[in-house]
Every structure is written in structure tokens, then in C-alpha cells.
Amino acid sequence: MEKIKSNHRPMILVTNDDGVDAKGLKSLVEAVRPFGDVVVVGSDQAMSGMSHAITVKVPLHLTKIHEEEGLHIFRTNGTPADCVKLALHVLFEKKPDYVVSGINHGTNSSVSMHYSGTVGGAREGVLNGIPSMGFSLLEYSPDADFSTAIEYARAIFNHVVNHGMDEGIYYNVNIPAGKDIKGVKLCQQSKGRWVEEFEERIDPRGRNYFWLTGHFENHEVANLETDEWALNNGYVSVVPCTIDATHRPSLEVLRAQDLEKIAHSHLV
């Protein structure tokens, strides 16, 4: 496949996890297009909940479905992380300047970011040394109003263009639904968990199957520094996230407990 040539404008790679035809992806393209040339690589189907999954057991296909000045759109059968990997290795002569993922139909705050294919796409970007961010809207309808989300995504992207991002950091941005947003709040990830419930059902052939449902349980309802508090109080939440998952204080604790002194001769 022919490489996309830069015309000396910044190159912006856009992906998502709701599919290449999703309204949220088109909204993100609208938000960032004033800043450079845009290359979209999106999946041919919804990939919600795929996190950082990659495809290793089936071939990946990549098809150009639209091209105009400053905009190239491709469809693939891969995950959001696949979309970024394919773009970097197949489409670009050199790495793009930015990777943006979204705008997701539904929130990816708190621990949801770990399940999110949208955030997975941004994470794959920063793994390759590219300033990256994921955007999500607290509205699940496929026909959601993204007009205000576009404005905030554009403003936050503009901030990154002007100020850059620290190495190894990516932004998880969540935007409340509606137009009465109070502003942007820098946050930490809220502690919480999804309480899963599985509904048992019967398929047309009489076989049992289970359908995942459940609800989110916020463990820090009163913590004003969290993304959940920000969203519930009308603010856009921006959480700077890190690739390095090392918990450094535990290193010293475990060394003091002589974990490193376990030798093969001591194993039972």
C-alpha cells in the first residue's frame, strides 16, 4: 500500500472503538482537522471493551474508503490498538505528530479506562513515542449531540499543540453530556469498580447463555479531585495517565522483606 506523504503540515492519526462510521469519530476529525492533515483508521465494527487487545490469529485487512485534500480514511477489521499499529507501520512514511482516539459514545472515567478500546488506541500511540489522548462523551446514544464535545476536544488538543506532553504520558479526557459545562478540571482517576451481573437466558435452540450487565460502584464519591466527581458536577475531566505501571514504593518494601534473596535452592 502506498505511503501517505506529508505536505509539511502536522500529521494527526485518528481512531476510536465505536467503528469507522461512528458519529463520535467524525466529530473528533472535525475537532482536530484545523491543526493538520488527518488520517483516520477505524474498525469495520464496534470494538468497545477491547482495551489494548491486538489481533494475532486472523489476517488484518486495510481498505481506503475516502480521500480528499488533507483527509484519508481507512477501514480495517482490527481493534483500536491494531488501527494504530497498522497506520504506523503501513501508512506513514514517518510517525504522525499526534494520535487521538474517540470521541467515544459513553464515559471512560475511573477504572473504565482499563477496559476501553478508545483509551487503548491512545495508549498504543504513546507506546510509540507520540503525544496521544483519548476523548469520551458521557452520552451513549449513536445520535448524541457532540457539538460541545467538539469545542472542548479542539481546545484541549490546541493546548497540547502549544505546550506539548511529557514523555510516556497520555490524556484520558471525559466530557459531560449537554451544553452547560462549567470548564475543565485536572483530575486523578477515581477508585471504583464495575459490579458485574450476568443474566442467564435461553437461545432459540434451547441452550443457556449469559449476558453481561451490571453497574458502576464509585468508591470515592466525596473526593473532589477525581474524574467521577468532575463529570458528576459538570466539568470536563482530564486525567494524565502513565505507561509505566511500576509501584515504586513497593520495591523498597519487598527488598526489605528479602524477596530478592529467594534462591532456587530454597524452593520447595
C-alpha positions in Angstrom: 0.0 0.0 0.0 1.3 3.4 -0.9 2.6 5.6 1.9 0.9 8.8 2.8 3.2 11.7 2.1 3.4 14.7 4.4 2.9 18.2 2.9 4.8 19.8 5.8 1.6 20.1 7.9 1.3 18.2 11.2 0.0 14.7 10.7 -2.8 13.5 13.0 -3.9 9.9 13.3 -7.5 9.4 14.5 -9.0 6.2 15.7 -11.8 5.0 18.0 -13.6 1.9 19.3 -17.1 2.6 18.0 -16.3 1.9 14.4 -15.2 4.0 11.4 -18.7 5.2 10.7 -19.5 6.4 14.3 -20.6 10.0 14.8 -18.1 10.5 17.6 -15.2 9.7 15.3 -16.4 12.1 12.7 -16.7 14.7 15.4 -13.1 14.2 16.5 -12.0 14.6 12.9 -13.9 17.9 12.9 -12.2 19.0 16.1 -8.6 18.4 15.1 -8.7 19.0 11.3 -7.8 22.7 11.6 -4.4 21.7 13.1 -3.1 19.5 10.3 -3.6 16.6 7.8 -5.8 13.8 9.3 -5.5 10.1 8.7 -8.4 8.0 10.1 -8.1 4.3 10.7 -11.2 2.8 12.2 -12.7 -0.6 12.6 -15.4 -2.1 10.5 -17.4 -2.8 13.7 -17.8 -1.6 17.2 -14.8 -2.6 19.4 -16.0 -1.4 22.8 -14.3 -3.1 25.8 -11.3 -4.3 23.7 -8.8 -2.4 25.9 -5.4 -2.9 24.3 -6.2 -6.1 22.6 -4.4 -6.9 19.3 -5.2 -9.3 16.5 -2.9 -12.3 16.2 -5.0 -15.2 14.9 -6.6 -13.8 11.8 -5.3 -11.6 8.9 -5.9 -7.9 9.1 -7.4 -6.1 6.1 -6.9 -2.4 5.4 -9.1 -0.6 2.8 -9.1 3.1 1.9 -12.7 4.3 1.8 -12.3 8.1 1.4 -9.7 10.6 0.3 -9.7 14.3 -0.1 -7.2 17.1 0.5 -5.9 16.7 4.0 -8.0 13.7 4.9 -7.6 10.0 4.3 -10.0 7.4 5.8 -9.3 3.7 6.1 -11.3 0.8 7.4 -9.9 -2.4 9.0 -11.1 -5.5 10.8 -8.8 -4.9 13.7 -9.0 -3.4 17.2 -8.2 0.2 18.1 -4.6 -0.8 19.0 -4.4 -2.6 15.7 -5.6 0.5 13.9 -2.7 2.5 15.3 -0.1 -0.3 14.7 -1.3 -0.7 11.1 -1.2 3.0 10.5 2.3 3.4 11.9 3.8 0.5 10.0 1.9 0.6 6.7 0.6 4.1 6.0 3.1 6.6 7.3 6.5 7.5 5.9 7.3 8.8 9.4 5.5 8.8 12.6 2.5 11.1 12.9 2.8 14.1 15.2 -0.3 13.2 17.2 -2.6 10.3 17.9 -6.2 11.0 19.1 -8.9 8.4 19.8 -12.6 8.9 20.1 -14.9 10.6 20.7 -16.3 7.6 22.5 -20.0 7.1 22.8 -20.0 6.7 26.6 -17.7 7.6 29.5 -14.3 6.0 30.1 -13.7 7.5 33.5 -12.3 5.7 36.6 -11.5 2.1 36.0 -13.4 2.0 32.8 -10.3 3.3 31.1 -8.7 -0.1 31.6 -11.4 -1.8 29.6 -11.7 0.9 26.9 -10.7 0.4 23.3 -10.7 4.1 22.9 -8.1 4.6 25.6 -6.2 1.5 24.2 -5.8 3.4 20.9 -4.3 6.4 22.7 -2.1 4.1 24.8 -0.7 2.5 21.7 0.2 5.9 20.3 2.2 6.9 23.4 3.9 3.5 23.4 5.4 4.6 20.1 6.5 7.9 21.5 3.7 10.0 20.0 1.7 12.6 22.0 -1.7 10.9 22.4 -5.1 11.4 24.0 -8.4 9.6 24.2 -11.8 11.5 24.3 -15.1 10.2 25.5 -18.6 11.8 25.9 -20.9 10.9 28.7 -23.7 10.0 26.3 -24.3 6.5 24.8 -26.7 7.3 22.0 -25.4 6.8 18.5 -27.1 10.1 17.6 -25.7 12.1 20.6 -25.0 15.8 20.3 -21.2 16.2 20.0 -21.2 19.9 19.3 -19.9 21.0 22.8 -17.6 17.9 22.9 -16.0 19.1 19.7 -15.3 22.5 21.1 -13.6 21.1 24.2 -11.7 18.4 22.3 -10.4 21.1 20.0 -9.4 23.4 22.9 -7.5 20.6 24.7 -5.8 19.4 21.5 -4.8 23.0 20.9 -3.2 23.2 24.4 -1.2 20.1 23.6 0.0 21.6 20.3 1.1 24.7 22.1 2.6 23.1 25.2 3.5 19.6 24.3 3.2 16.5 26.5 5.6 14.8 28.8 7.1 11.6 27.5 5.2 8.4 28.4 2.1 10.3 29.3 -1.3 10.3 27.6 -4.5 12.1 28.5 -7.9 10.4 29.3 -10.4 13.1 28.6 -14.1 12.7 29.5 -16.8 15.2 28.6 -20.2 15.6 30.3 -23.3 15.5 28.1 -25.1 18.7 27.3 -24.0 22.3 26.7 -23.9 23.6 30.3 -20.3 22.6 31.0 -18.5 24.6 33.7 -15.0 24.1 32.4 -12.0 21.7 32.5 -10.7 20.0 35.7 -7.4 18.2 36.0 -8.2 15.0 38.0 -6.9 11.8 39.3 -8.6 8.5 38.4 -11.5 7.7 40.8 -11.3 4.5 42.7 -14.2 2.2 41.9 -15.3 -1.0 40.2 -17.9 -2.4 37.9 -20.2 -4.8 39.8 -20.9 -7.4 37.2 -24.2 -9.2 36.8 -24.8 -11.9 34.3 -28.4 -12.5 33.1 -29.0 -16.1 32.2 -31.0 -16.5 29.0 -32.1 -19.2 26.6 -31.2 -19.1 22.9 -33.6 -20.3 20.1 -32.1 -23.8 20.3 -32.7 -24.1 24.0 -29.1 -23.5 25.1 -28.2 -21.4 28.1 -26.2 -18.3 27.6 -25.2 -15.3 29.8 -25.4 -11.6 29.0 -23.2 -9.2 30.9 -25.0 -6.3 32.7 -24.1 -4.5 35.9 -23.4 -1.1 37.4 -20.5 1.1 38.4 -19.7 1.5 42.1 -17.8 4.7 42.9 -15.6 4.3 46.0 -14.7 8.0 46.3 -18.0 9.8 45.9 -16.9 12.8 48.1 -13.3 13.1 46.6 -13.3 16.4 44.7 -10.0 15.5 42.9 -11.4 12.6 40.9 -12.7 12.3 37.4 -16.1 10.9 38.6 -16.6 14.0 40.8 -15.7 16.3 37.9 -18.1 14.7 35.5 -21.0 14.5 38.0 -20.5 18.2 38.7 -20.4 19.4 35.1 -16.7 19.6 34.4 -14.6 18.0 31.6 -12.2 15.7 33.3 -8.6 15.4 32.2 -6.5 12.6 33.7 -2.8 12.4 32.8 -2.0 8.7 32.6 1.3 6.9 32.5 2.5 3.9 30.6 4.9 2.8 33.4 2.8 0.8 35.8 5.6 0.2 38.4 4.6 0.9 42.0 8.0 2.1 43.2 7.3 2.3 46.9 6.7 -1.4 46.9 10.2 -2.1 45.5 11.8 -0.9 48.8 9.2 -2.7 50.9 9.8 -6.0 49.1 13.6 -5.6 49.2 13.3 -5.1 53.0 11.4 -8.3 53.1 14.3 -10.1 51.3 12.2 -11.1 48.3 15.3 -10.9 46.1 17.1 -13.4 48.4 14.8 -16.3 47.3 17.2 -18.8 45.6 16.5 -21.9 43.6 17.9 -24.0 46.5 15.2 -22.6 48.8 12.3 -23.6 46.6 10.1 -26.4 47.7 
